[in-house]
Amino acid sequence: MRHSQEVSRDVAEAAAALLDRLRSRSPRVHCITNAVAQNFTANALLAAGCVPSMTVSPEEIAQFVARSHALLVNLGTFDRERREATEIAVETARQDNVPWVLDPVFVDRAPPRAAFARDLVARAPTVVRLNHAEFAALAGADPTRAALVAYAREKRTTIGLSGETDLVTDGERVGTIANGHPLMAKVTAMGCAASALIAACLSVEQDAWRATTAALVMIGVAGELAAARAEGPASFAVAIIDALHNLDGPTLIAQARVN
């Protein structure tokens, strides 16, 4: 059996290599996300070296998704236009083999939203990134390690569970990430930015478990770097964009806390 330190370094080195690929390839990531998250999410993707697009127009979204390297579907502000756009975007992604991430925001607040999210999960998202309450509402089970593994295996997807410690599983492998800072919970759209970064990593890495783990390490380390010079949530929101922009492989390898 490999030592946990070896596994941790392998994951950190993979994250560093993925960051280099993002910077060299500048993948296009299309985001269907909530209105309050669009600007921050776009800036986070730009800082990581990606090219974001954000249209939710049903008349043109198929063309945008078909020309993108990855898709994010975030259910934050779940209006009629976004629901229609999501239906088109997911079908386009499936037809064109575009990897896509589902972020089922607030499915614990409204049963109709949860029902739609379950329908989306049945359409085989590459990754589902969510928090503890959202998983419980979506899966009808507490977010224990065993439940997460079983759900990922049953749905044939990769789960990225955010929390004080993040957990990533594809039903076979399980990784935990201890990077991050409490200020990350004080800035709106931080979860959406994490999901968008996962989508970006999927565009340059076919292994969804590696892509998800790498993305959460990246944003977690960036959060720690930003918190070291921020005075509060407002300055932190700016600092984490700078931290993502300046992030490099050696820093990721040195600071990643993965098991």
Secondary structure, 3 states (H helix, E strand, C coil): CCCHHHHHHHHHHHHHHHHHHHHHHCCEEEEECCCCCHHHHHHHHHHHCCEEECCCCCCCHHHHHHCCCEEEEECCCCCHHHHHHHHHHHHHHHHHCCCEEEECCCCCCCHHHHHHHHHHHCCCCCEEEECHHHHHHHHCCCCCHHHHHHHHHHHCCEEEECCCCEEEECCCCEEEECCCCHHHHHCCCHHHHHHHHHHHHHCCCCCHHHHHHHHHHHHHHHHHHHHCCCCCHHHHHHHHHHHHHHCCHHHHHHHCCEC
